[in-house]
Amino acid sequence: MSDSDAIAFFDALPPDERAALDTALREQPALAEAFARWQSLRAGVRAELARDLPDRALLVLYALADDDLLTDDEQAQVDAARPAIDAALAAHPGLAAAVRRIRADRDAFEAAWADAMPSAPEAVPARPAHASRLAADRPALRAARPTRWVVRVAAMLSVVAFGSLLTWMAMRDAGWETVAGDQTVTLADGSTIQLAEGARLQLSEDDARTARLLGGRALFRIVRDEAHPFEVTTPNAEVMVLGTTFTVEATEAETDVTLVSGVVTLQPRATPDAAVRLAPGERSRVLALDAPTAPEAADLAALAWTGTVFSKELTAGEIARRLGVAFDTSVAVDSALAGEAVSGEFGADGLEDALDKLALVLGARVEADGAGFRIVE
């Protein structure tokens, strides 16, 4: 086992291998630093799971609720906790793998039991209304079905599944740089990502065209590269981009995308085939494990937090008003020009640049006065 593998499975090492790793940690500062980082990350993952899914047994019951294995009390617990479990599955997609593992192990256990106990078939009671799996999807029901045993075995296997999940989530974040807060990040190709206060973003150290928005709002200005699409991943969705300007707002259970220019596709991580394609000025969102909403007209005024005015046929007077709000000053337009419809982006490079752009489009000039600025013919 390599030192890096030993770090990931430290808790499961036999005494001799753990002693060898302890020696390596003392002799290799870089390895010791990686181990400390991994322990910190694992603690964070455990805290997230403890917060979002405090009772692990509920996940086991949830996984087995598609069959007739639960008592009425257990089914009631699952039904009551289902919204919280669905939210946890959306926030931590790896949990879905744990659910699939529990179900697969249950089916394998039932098949092995049937092979060992081939005689005296019993009548099988009718499925309760909550059972969702079709009979064709399940192994044939056989003799002396060990229903309560299956639950206990599944509960034991869930511990293994959670251990594997914690390791996977810890290793998942290796090779990613995390940035947070009110700042703008410039990528190697010139693309920029503007984060709102409270946003958390991860950038891949190996793939410059990949980012994870863990939470909060971000404005992406992505340089076009048809050979290498840009991908943004949130807790429950993925956004694929060729080159465009768009915003993403993410929580643990919801992703909201607004497209300013270019083309993007939005798809749930749970069902990637259920994708929608957005056109400029449209928005869509993914809630929990649902398919994206149908694209609808976006209110670009909601992007005022970026400090940029995004205009699609706004009047020059309205653009001037929004610039004044964004830069806390007075911006006016002569009445003869105020009704002109203008499209574009104003303010990303400062107020002076925005005013010059607007004046150029209108064939006008910018004048400063004691109160602020005015665009005149």
Secondary structure, DSSP 8 states (H G I E B T S, - for coil): --HHHHHHTGGG--HHHHHHHHHHHHH-HHHHHHHHHHHHHHHHHHHHHHHH-S-HHHHHHHHHTTTT-S-HHHHHHHHHHHHHHHHHHHH-THHHHHHHHHHHHHHHHHHHHHHH--SS--------TT--S-GGGS----TT--HHHHHHHHHHHHHHHHHHHHHHHHHHTTTEEEEESSEEEE-TTS-EEEE-TT-EEEEESS-TTEEEEEEEEEEEEE---TTS-EEEE-SSEEEEESSEEEEEEE-SSEEEEEEEES-EEEEESS-TTS-EEE-TTEEEEEETTS-----EE--GGGGGGGT-EEEEEEEHHHHHHHHHHHHTSEEEE-HHHHT-EEEEEESTT-HHHHHHHHHHHHT-EEEEETTEEEEE-
